[in-house]
Amino acid sequence: MDLPSPQPPMRRPSARFLLSHPAHFIALGFGSGLSPVAPGTAGTLWAWLAFLVLQPQLTQAQMGWLLLGSLLVGWWACTVCARHMNVADPGAIVWDEIIAFWLVLWLVMPTGFVGQLVAFGLFRYFDAAKPGPVGWADKVFKGLNARGGWGIIFDDLVAAFCTLLVIALWRFL
């Protein structure tokens, strides 16, 4: 009787790991995912800053194409990085927060600092607490393959949708 081979241990992210593969660099949010405290929040803050730098340089259409390209490249990067870390959805992978929050900001702008802060707070709530549909989305796609890589991103897109829905209701009322 053959015993199954043991799984390799989880690989902890480090600066060396970050720089060892382009997928790691992307998935770990250019280093923001290495934050020892709340890497998802650090990644979302990085996304906010990057968006404010990129937005004046790009047209609406270019921003849309950047989001689509970032989604596809991110799917690949999250899949590769999770596989190399041997964890289905590591907290250090923050590319999912980055593209989801870019989507939120792209659709709520123009808005002032308070509006952006509300969007940030709502997105972090939906992403971290995972109420209702976000919790469901977090469980749908799992694994150390392309399906799992998509799952890393999918729940954050649902969190972005929930954020946008609350903001739309807020603006309507």
N, C-alpha and C positions, 0 to 999 in steps of 0.2 A: 504494500500500500504506500503510495507516494504522498507525502505531506506537501501541502501547498507551500511555495516559497514565501518567506516573509517579505512584507512590503518594505521598501527602503524607507528610512526615517524621513520625516518632514524636514525640508531644507529651510532654514531660517534666512530671511532676506537680510542682506548686508550691502554695503557699498560695492564690495567685490562682486556679489551676485547681480546687483543692479547693472553693472557695467559689463558683465560676462556675455550678454546676448541682447540684441536690439529689442526683442520681445519683452525682456525683463524691464528694460529702460522705459518702454512705453507703458506696460501694464502697471508698473510701480509708480506711475505718474511723475516721471522724471526725477524721482527721489522723494516725492511728497509722501508716498506710501511707506517710507522707512520711519516715519514718525513713531516714536515709542508710545505715544499717547494719542488715541483717537485718529488713526491713519485715514479713515473715511472722511472725517472732518477736515483734516489737513489737505487731502486731495480735493475736497470741495472748495476750500479756500483758494487753493492753487488754481482751480478751474475758474473761479470768480475773477481773480487777478488776470489770468491769461485772457479771458473773454474781454475784459475791459481794455486790454492792450490790442487784441485782434480786431474787435468790432469796428473801430474807426478806420481800419485799413481795408476792410472787406465790404462788398455790397451784400445785400440780403441773399442774393443767389449764391455768391461765393461762400457765404457762411453756411448756407444749406449744403453745398457740395462738401465743404470742410467737415460738417457733421456726419454726412453720409460716409465719406472716406474714413473718418475717425472711427465710426462704428465698425466698418469692415476690417480695418487694420487692427482695431481694438479687440475684435472677436478673435482674430488670429493670435494677437499678443497675449490676451488673457488665457487662451487655451494652452499656449506653449508655456507660459510662466507657471500656471497652476500645475501642469504636468511636471515641470522641473522642480517645483516645490513639493510635489506629491501631496497636495491638498486640493480638494474640489473647489473651494471658494475661500482662498486666504484673505484675511483682512488687509494685508499689505497691498493687494491688487486694488488700485483706486481708479484705474482708467474708466471703469463703469460709472463712478461718481462724476468724473470729469465730463464725459460726453453727455450724461444725463442732465447735469447742471448747466452745461452749455446750451442744451436744448431748452431748458426752462428759461434761461436768461434771453436767448434768442427770441422766444415767443412773448416774453413779458416786457421787453424793452420797447420804447423808451420808458423808463421809470427812474425815479430818484433813488437815493441811497436807502431810504426807508423801505421802498418797494423791493429793492434788491435784497435787503436784510430780511424782510418777511419771506421772500422766495427762498433764501438760504435756510432760514429756520424751519419752514415747512418741509423743504426737501430733506433736511437732516432728520426731522421727525419721522417722515415716511420711510426713509432709508434705514434708520436705526431701529425704530419700534416695529416696523413691518406690520402695520395693522391691515386687516382685511385682504384686499386683492394683492398687496405687496407681499404679505406672508405666503399667500398661495403661489405667487410668481416665484418666490424664493425656493420653493420645493419642486417646481415642475421639471426643470432641466438640471441634472446633476451628473458628475463624472469627470474623469480626467481626459476628456476627448472634446471634439468640437461642440457636441451637445452641452457639455458642462461649461465650456467657454462661453457659449451663448447664454447659459443660465446665469453666469456671473453678471452679465450685462442686462439681461431681461428684467430682473426685479428692480433694478435702478431706473429703467425706462418706465416701469409701472409706477414707481415712486414719483418720477417726473410728471407723469400723467396726472396722478392724484394731486400733486402740488399745483399744477396748472388748473385743474378743476376747482380747487379751493380758491385760487386767485381769481378765476373767472366768476365764481359765485360772489366773492368779495366785491369785485368791480361792478357786478350786476346790481347788488343790493346797495 
